Amino acid sequence: MEHHDHQHNMHKHEQQHTNEHHHDGHHMDHNAMGHPGHDHDAMIKDFRKRFYVVLALTLPILLLSKMIQHWLHLHVSFIGDQYVLFALSTVVFIYGGWPFLSGWLAEMKAKNPGMMTLIGFAISVAYAYSTAIIFGLQGMDFFWELNTLILIMLLGHWIEMRSVAGASRELELLVQLMPSTAHLVNGENVEDVQTENLKENDLILIKPGEKIAADGMVEDGESYLNESMLTGESAPVQKIKGQKVIAGSVNGNGALKVRVMHSGKDSYLFKVVELVRNAQDAKSNTQLLADKAARWLTVIALLAGIVTFVVWISLGRDLAFAMERMVTVIVICCPHALGLAVPLVVARSTALSAQHGLLIKNRTAFENSRKITSVVFDKTGTLTKGKFEVARVVLTGNTVANEDELIGLAGALEANSEHPIATGILSEVRKRGLTLLKADQFNALTGKGIEATVEHKRVKVVSPGYLKDNGLKLPENAGIAGNETVVFVLLNDQLAGFIALADAIRPESADAIATLHENGIRSILLTGDNQQVAESVSKQLKMDGFFAEVLPHQKLEKIKELQRQGGFIAMTGDGVNDAPALAQADIGIAVASGSDIAAETAGIVLVNSNPKDIVNLILFGKATYRKMMQNLVWATGYNIITLPLAAGVLYNQGILLSPAIGAVLMTVSTVVVAINAGLLKVKS
C-alpha cells in the first residue's frame, strides 16, 4: 500500500499542483541529486506492468461478454461462465484500477477531490453495477467496458508520464553535469574519489575532455573550457592560472590542476539546480488560475455526470445506458490536461532558462516580463565591457619609431599599477605580443601621472592637465570623444604621442537595443558616469534616453520617476549598488558574472553580462506565457466540445462516445499539452 500511496502522491502533485498541503508528494523531478528521475521511472514501469496484465485478461473478458458475442455472432458459454467473467473483471478492477482507487482515497483524505476521484468513482460505479447484474439484477453488465476503460487509462497514464518525464528532463540534465568522480592529487599520487567528498582546498586534476568536478581556481596548466551548458555562451573560454572554473563545464584539450574553492553543496551548479527546483515549485498567477480551473472542472464533471444519468433515466432509458453515459462524461472531464498545462511549461522553461544562463528566482517576475515597456540599463559591465581598452594610438612627431614602441614604453611604466587605465595599456601590450621593458627610478607626478627611466630614456605618462600646466600644446587630433580617456606619453620631455582608452561597448549591445525597439520596448541608460560619456554611449546605441551622474542611492528615485510616468519597468544592474533599484523596479534583472548568484533582490539573474540575454529573457518570457495560454485554452476548450458528446446530446444523430473513447480522448488531450510544452525553445 505504501508504495502506491507514495506513487499516487507523486502523480497527483505532478498533475495538479493544486493542494497546498501536499508537499510530501514530490514534484516531477524533485529527486535526490544522486538519482534523478528514479521514482518517476519506477512509476512508469509500474503503469506499464499493470497495463500488460490487464491486456492479457482483455481477450477472455471480451469473449465471455454477452454484448461482444452478440456483435461478433459468436457463442461461448459453459457452466459458471459469468462467474469467471466476474472473477477476471475483479482482478482487472482491483489490480488495474489500484493506482486510481488508492489515488481517490488519498484525495479524499486531503479533502481535495480531483483527477483520481473522478476515475475512481467512474470505475467503481461501473464495477458495482456490473457485479449486481451477475448476482441477479436485470440488465446488461458492462464488464468489457470497464476492462477497456481501465486498459486505456493505464496506457494513457503510462504514455503521458513518459511525455511528462520528457518535458522535465532538462533539470536532470543539469544534475548530470556533475561528474560522479574526481581525480584527487595527493603529492605525487592521483586517486579517484567521489565528487561529493571533495573539500575546500583539495587539489584535483582535470584531464582533457573531462568535466570540471568542482568550482575552483586553476593552479597549473591552461585550457579552453566549454561552459555553454551553464551560461549559454557557446564560445569556449580560455582558462589560465589564477582563473575561476565552474563545476560541470567541459575541459578542452589541456590538462588543468584546480584548487577546490568549496564543497559540492556550495557549488554554482548545485545552487542553480536548487534555484531551478524552487522556481518550479513556486506558484505564479497563471498556475493559480489553472488550479482554480481544474477544481471547477472536477466539480463540473461530477455534476454533469449525475445530471446526465438522471436525464437519461427520466427519458426512460435503461440503467446500463444511463450508467455508461455518466461514466463517459466523468472520464472525459478529468482535468488532467488542465492540471499539467502550466506545471509542464514551468518545468521546461525554468530548466531551459538555466541552461541559457537565465536563472529565474521569481516565477511571477518571469511571466510578467511580457509586460515590460522600458528596460533601464546600468551602463558599466552590461552595455559596455566594464574595463578600459585601448581605442586608438596616435604618434606625434618622430620621437618613437612606431605604435608598438609607444605602447611598450607606457606599459613599462604602468606594469605595477592596478589602475583601470594601466590594466588597459598592459592588456594591449599582451595583445600585441610585446616584451615588457624594465623601468626604474619611478616618480609619481601627483594627480597628473607617472615618470620613470626606461632604457636610459626619461619617460612620462601623463594626463591632459599636465600638458596644460607645463605649457605644452594639446595635439589637434586629441579632441577627446565623449567616452574616451586620453593619456600622453612624453620622451625626454618631448610629446611622443597619446593613447586613447575607452570602456568598449559590447558588440552585442546595439543588436540587443534594436531588438527591444522592434518589440516596442524603450531602453534607458542609467550611469554614474558624466553627461558626456552617457550621451555618447546612448547615441551610439540609439537608446531612448539616459540619466547621467546618478549616485547609487539615487538610482531608486529614477526608477520611481519612470514608474510614475506609467509603464512596466525592468532594471538590469550588477546587484551590489543597484540592489535598491532592482527591488523597486517591476522586474529586477541582476547581472551576476560567473558563479555569484548572490543578487538577492532580483527576480531574475543573468549569468553572463550579455545584453542579448536580457532580450532573450523577455522574448522567452513571452513565448512561455503563450505556451501556458495555449495549453489552458486547449485543456478547457476540449472539454467544452467533448462533454456534450459524451452526455449523448447528438444521440439521435448517431454520435455517441463510449467510455473507452472518452478515455482515449482524455489521454490524447494530456499528451497534446505535454508535447506542446516540450516544443518551448529559447531563441538565441
N, C-alpha and C positions, 0 to 999 in steps of 0.2 A: 504493500500500500504506500509506504513512504516514498518509494522510487517514483510512483506515479503522481503522488501529490506534488513532489518537487517538480516532476516533469510538467505537470499541468501548470503549476505556478509560473514556471518559466515561460511556458507557451502563452499563458494568459497575459503575463506582463508585457510580452513582446507584441501581442496582437492588439492590446487595447490601451495599455498605459493609463487606464482610467482610474485605477484605485490607488488613492494616496497612501493607504496603509499597507500596500502590498509589497514592501521593499524586500521581503525575504526572497521573492522571486527575482532571478537575475534578468537583466536586460539581455538582449540577444547576444551581446559579445562581452558580457562582463565576467570574463573568466580570469583565473589567476594568470599572471604574466606567463607562467610556465606552460600552461596547456590551453592555448587559445582554442575556443570552439569545442572543447571536449564534451560538455554537457549537451550542446546543441547537436553534435554528431550522434550522441547516444540516443537522443530523441528521434532523429531522422531514422536511425536504424530500427528503433522500436516501432515506429509507424509502418516502416517497410515490412517488418516481420509480421505484424498484425494483418497488414494488407494481404500478404501471401497466404496466411492461414485462412482468412475469410474467403479468398479467391478459390482455394481448394474446396471449400464447403459449398460454393455457389452452385456448381453443376448439380449435385444431388438435391439441393433445395429447390432449384428451378424444376427439375424433373418430377419432384413429388408435389409441386403446386398445381392445384386443380385448374387455375386460370391459365397457366402456361400450357398445361396438357390440352386444354380446350383450344388455345390458339394454334398449337402445333399439330392438332388432331392426333395426339398420342394417347396411349392409355397405359399408365404404370400404376399398378396397385397390388398390395399384399396386406395381409393381416397386420394391423397396427402401423400402416404406413404413415398416417397422420401424426402418430406419436413420435416416429422417427424424425419427421419434418419438424415437429415441435422441439425435439432434443437438439437437432442440428442448429435450429434457429436460436435456441437458448445459448448455445456456445458462441454463435456469432454476436448475439446481443451483449453477452457478458464480456467475452474476450475482445471482440472487435470494438464494442461500444465503451469499453472501460475508460479510455482517456477522456471521453465525453461525459460519462457518468460521474467519474471522480472529479472532473472539472466543474460539473454542475454543483456538486456538493461543496467544493471549495468556494465557488462564487456565492452560494447561499450563506456559508459561514461568514464570508466577508461582507455580506449584505450588499453585494454589488452584482446583480444579475447581468449577464452579457451573453456572449457567443456560446459558451458551453451550456448555459442554462437552456438556451433555445434548442440546441441539438439534442441535449439530454432529454428534454421534455418531449420533443418530437419522436425520438426513437422509443421512449418509454410508452407513450400513448399507442404507437403502432404495435409494440410488443404485447402490451396488456390486452388490447382489443383482440389481436390475433389469437392469443392464448385462450381468451374467453370463448372464441369460436370453436377451438379444438375441444374444449370441455363443455360443449352443449349450446352455446349461444347461436341463434340462427344468423346466417350470413356468410360472407366470403372472407377468409383470412387474407392478410397481405404480408405473409412472412417473406415472400420473394421480394416484395417492395422494400421491406425492412432490410433484407440482406443486401440488395443492390445499393440502397441508400448508405448503409454503413461502409460497404466496399468503396463506394465513390468518395465518401467523406474521408476515409483513411488515405486513399490515393491522393485526394485533394490536399490534405494536410501534409502529406509527405512531399508532394511536388512543391507546394507553397513554402514549406520550411526550407527546402533547398534554395528556392528563389530568395527567401529572407536571408539565409546564410550567405548567399552570394552578395546581396546588397550591403551586408555589414562586414564583409571580409576585409575591407580596407584597413580597419583598425588592427586586425590580426596581422596584416602585412607589416604595419608599423611595429607591432610587438616582435615579429620575427626578424626585424632588422638587427636585433641584439644577438650577436653570436653567443653560443652557449659556453664555449671555452675560450680561454685566453692563454697566450704564452708568457708566463711569468719569468723574468730574468733574475736569477739568484747568483750574483758574482759571475762565474764562468758558465754556470748551468742554466738551461732553459727548461722549465717544466710546464705542462699543461694543467691549468686549474679551471674550476667553474667560474664563469664571469661574475656571478653574484657574490663570490668570496673575495673579490678584489677589494683592497683597502686603499685609502688615501696614501699617496707617495710610493705605491708599488711601481716597479718599472716593468713595462710589458713590451714585447716585440710584436710588431705587425709586419707580416710577410707580404710580398707583392700580391695584389688581388684579393687580400682578406678584408674582412670588415673590421673597423676600429672597435675594440671591445669595451672601451670606457672613455669618458671625457678626459682630456689631459693636455699636457704640453709636450711638444716634440723636444726630446733631449738630444737626439742624434739622427742623422740621415735626412734625406729630403725626398719628397714625392709629390705627385698630384693626386688630390682626393676628389671623388665624386660625391658631392653632398646633396644631389638633386632630390633624393627621396625625403630629405629632411627640410630642405629650403626651397625646393622648386627651381633652383639655379642650375641650369644644365651644364654650364661650362665648368670643367674641372678646376679646382682651386689649388694653387701651389702652397705647400706647407714646408717651412724650413725650421731650423732650430729656434725654440722660443715661441712658436706659434701654437694656438689652441686647435685641438681637433675634437670633433663631436662623435660620440659613440654612434655606431650604425652607419657611418659614411664608409664608402668603399675605397680602399687604397689602390693606387695605380701601380706602376712597376718599380717603385723604390721601396727599400725596407726602412721602417721607422722604429725608433725606440721612443716610447711615450711614457711620461711620468703621470700616473693616475691622479686626477685632481680631487675626486670624491667618489664615494661608494655608489653602486648602481642605483640605489633608491633616489639619489640626488641628481642623477644624470639628466641631461637635457631630454633625451628620448623618453625616459620614464616620466618626466614631468609632462611632456607632450601627450603621452598616452593617457595619463591621469586627467589632463585638461580636456582631452577629446571625450573621455568617458563621462566626465562631469557635464560637459556641454550636451552630450547625447541624452543625458538624464534630465537636464533642465527643461522645464516646460516653457514654451513660448505661447503667445496668444493664439497662433494657428493650431497648436496642439490642443489647447483648452477648447477651442471651437470644435475640433474633431472629436474630442472626448464627449462633449455635450451631444453632438450629433449621434455618436454611437449609442449613448444612453437612450436617447429618444427612439432610435431605430429598434432597440431591444423592446422597448415598451410597445411601439407600433406593431412590431412583429407578433408579439403575444396577443395584443388586442385584435389585430387583423385576422390572426389565425382563429381566434374564438368566434369573431363575428362571422367569418366565412363558414365555420362549422354550423352555427345557429341558422344562418340564412339558408344553406342547402337542406338542412333537416326540415326547416319550416316550409321549404318548397316541395317537400315530400320525397326527397332523395333518400336512399338508404344510408345506414350508419357508416358502412365501409367507404362509400363515396365521399361523404362529408368529412370523415376522418382523414382520408387521403388528401383532400383539398387543404385541410388545416395543417397537416404535416408539411405539405409542399410550401405553403405560404411561410410557415415559420422557418423552414430551412433556407428558402431563397432570401429571406430578410436578414439572415445572420450578418451582423455588422462587421464581419471580419475585414473586408477590404477597407472599410472606413477606419477601423482600428489601426490598420497598418499604413494607411495613406500617408500620414505625417511622420511617424517614427522611422519608417524606412528611408524617407528622404533626409531626415535629420541624421540618421546613422551614416548614410553615404556622404552627405555634404560636409559633415564635420570632419570625417576621416580624410576625405579627398582634400579638403582645405589644408589640413595639417601637412599633407604630402607636398603641397604647393607653397609652404611657408606662410599660410594664413592660419593663425591659431585663434579659434573662436572661443572666447571665455563666456560670452553672454549671448545666448541664442536670440533673444529679442532684438538686441542691437544688430545682429547679423541679418535677421529678417527685415528689420527696418531700414537696412542700407538701401533698399529700393526707393525710399522716400527722399534721399539726400538731394538737396537743391544746391548747396555750396560746400566745397571742401576747403578748409583752411590748412595751408601747408606751413610747417615750421621750416625755414629755409635750409639751415646748415645740416648736412647729413641726410636730408631727404631729397630735395631737388638738386642739391649740389653734393659733391663727394665728401664734403666736410673736412678736406685737407688742401692746403696750398699746393699748387703745381705750377711749374714754370710755363708761362703762357707764351712769352717771346724773349729772345736775347738780341740786343742791338749793340753793335760796336760803334764807338765814336772815335774818330782819328785812327792812327796806325800804331797805337801803343801795344796792342796784343795781336797775335797772328790770326786767330780765328775764335769762333764762339766757344769751342771746346776749352781753349786756354782760359778764357774769361770765366767760364763755369768752374774750371779746375781751381783757379785762384780763389774764387768766392767760396768754393767747397772746403778748401783747406782752412779758411778762417772759421767756417761755421761747423767744423767737424765735431766740436764738443758741446754745441748748443742744442737745447731742447725746444727752442722757439719754432713755431709753425713755419716761419719763413726759412729758417735753417733746414728744417726737415725737407721742405720743398726743394731747396737747392741741392741737398745731398741725394735726394731720390733722383734728380736729374743727372747728377754725376754718375750714379749707378746705371741709370737708363742708357747713358752714352758710353758705358763701359770704360770710364776713365779711372786711372790710378789716383788715389787720394794723395795729394802732395803734403809734405810736412810743414807745419807753421810753428814759429816760436816768437818769443817777445810779444805776447799778447797785450793789448791795452784796450780797455773799454772806453768808448767816447760817449759819455753819459747821455742816454736817451737818444743818441744820434747814430750809433753804430759801433764798429769794432775795427781795430787795426792790428796787424802782425807782420812778421817778416817771413816771406816765402821765397826760397832760392835767392837770397840776398836782395830781394826787392821789397820795398815797404808797400804793403797792400792795405787799402781801406775798403770796407763795405759799409755804405752809409745811406741815410735817409735823405729825401729831398731837402729837409730842413737844414742839414749840414752844408749842402751846396749853397743855400741862401746865406747862411751865417758866414761862410767863407768867401762870399762874393763870386762864386762860380756860377756860370750861366747854365740854366736847365736846357738840355738839348730840345730842339723843336719837336721831334717825334716822341718825346716822353709825355705828351699830352695824356694825362692818366685817364684811362677808360673807367667807367663807373665802378666796375667790380675788380679793378686791378690794384695791386700794391707794388710799388717800384723801388728797387734798391740800386744804388750806383756803386760801381767799382772804380776806385782810384789807384793808379800805379805810380808810385813816387810823386804823389800829389797831382798827377795828370789824369783827367777823366778818360777811362779806357772804354767804358760802355755801361749799359744798365740791363738789369734783369727784371722783367715784369712777371709777377706771380698772381694767380687768381685761384679762388676756391672754384674749381672747374664744375660747370653744370653737368650733371649726369647725362649721358647720351639718351637715356630713356625718358627724360623729363618732358621734352617737347611733345613726344608722341602721347604720353600719358595725359597731358593737359588738353591736347587736341581731341583725344577720345572722350574726355569728360565733356568738352564742348559739344561734340556730336550727340552726346546723351543729354544735352540740356542742363549740364551741371556747371556752376560757376567755380572758378578756382581763385583763391585769395592767398597772398603771401603774407606771412607774419614773421617778423625778424627783429632781432636786437641790433642788427647792422644799421649803418647810416642810410639816409634818404637816397643818396646816390647809388649805392650798391643795390638796395632794394628795387629802385626804379629800373636799373639796368637789367637785373635778373627777370623782373616782372615783364618788361618789354620784350626781352629776348625770347621768353617762353609764351608770349601773347596771353598773359594771365589777365583776370578781370579787375585786379586791384591789389594794393599792398598796404600793409601797416609797417612802418619802419621805426627803429629806435624804441621798440617796445620792451620794457623790462619784464622779467619773468612774472612778477605779480600782476602786471597789467594785462597779460595775455587773457586772463579770465574775463576781464572787463570788455575786451574787444569781442570775445565770443558772445557775451551777453548782449552787446550792442547789435551784433548781426542777428541774434535771435529775436531781438525786439523789432527788427525790421521785417520779421516774418521769415519763414523758411526753416528748413531742416538742416542743421549744420553738423558736418563731420569735421573733427580736428585731428591732424596727424602730428605727432611730436615724438621726441625720443624719451618720453617717460619721466625724466628726472625733474627738470624745472617746469615741464609742461603739465605735470600731474593735475593741478587745479583746473587748468583749461580743458584737459582731456575729460575730467569729471563733469565739467559744466556743459560741454558740447553734447548734442543729442546722441552722437556716436563718437566715442573716443577710440582712435586707432593709434596704438603705440608702435613706434618703430624700434624694435629691440634687436640690435645686431647680434647675431650668433646665439649663444646659449643662455642669454639672460631673459627669463620670462618674468621679470620682476615688476613689470609695469602694472601695478595693482589696479589703478583706477580705470584702465582702458577696457572696453568690451571686447576689443579685437587686438591681437598682437601680430605684427608682421615680422617674420624672422629676418628678412632682408630689408635693407633700407631703400628698396627699389620703388619709385613712384608708380611704376607699371602695376605693381602688386595691389595698390590702392584701387586702381581702375578695375583690375581683375576681381577684386573683392566685391566691388559694387555690382559689376555685371553678374558675378556668380551668385550674389545675394538675390538679384532679380530672377535669375534662372531657377534658383532653389524655390523661391516663392511661387513661381509659375508652376513648377512640378507639383508642389503641395496642392495648389488650387486645382490643377488638372486632376490629381488623384481624388480630391474631395468631391469634385463635380462628378467624376466617373462613378465613385463609390455610392453616392447618393442617387445620382441620375438613373443608374442601372436598376435600382430598387423601384423607382417610380414607374418604370416600364414593366418590369417583370412581376411585381406584386399582383396587379390586377389579372395578369395572365394566369398566375398560379391559383388565384382565387376562383378562376373559371368564368371571368367576365365574358370571354369570347367562346364559351362552351357551345353555344348554338351555331357558331361559325366553324365548329370542328377543331378549335385550338384549345388544347388542354395540356398543361405541363405535368409530367409525373414527378413524384418525389426525387427519383434518380436524376432526372433532367434538371430539377431545381438544384440538386447538389452539384451537378456539373457546372451550371451557370455560376453558382456561388464561388466555386473554386476558380473558374476562369476569371471572374472579376477580381479576385485577390491576386492571381498571378499577373494580370494586366497591370495592377497597381505596383507590384514588385518589379516587374520589367521596366515600367515607366521610371521608377525611382533609380533603377540601375543605369538608365540612359543619361543621367546627370553627369555633366563634364565640366571641368574648369578650363575655360579658354585661356591659352597663354601665348 
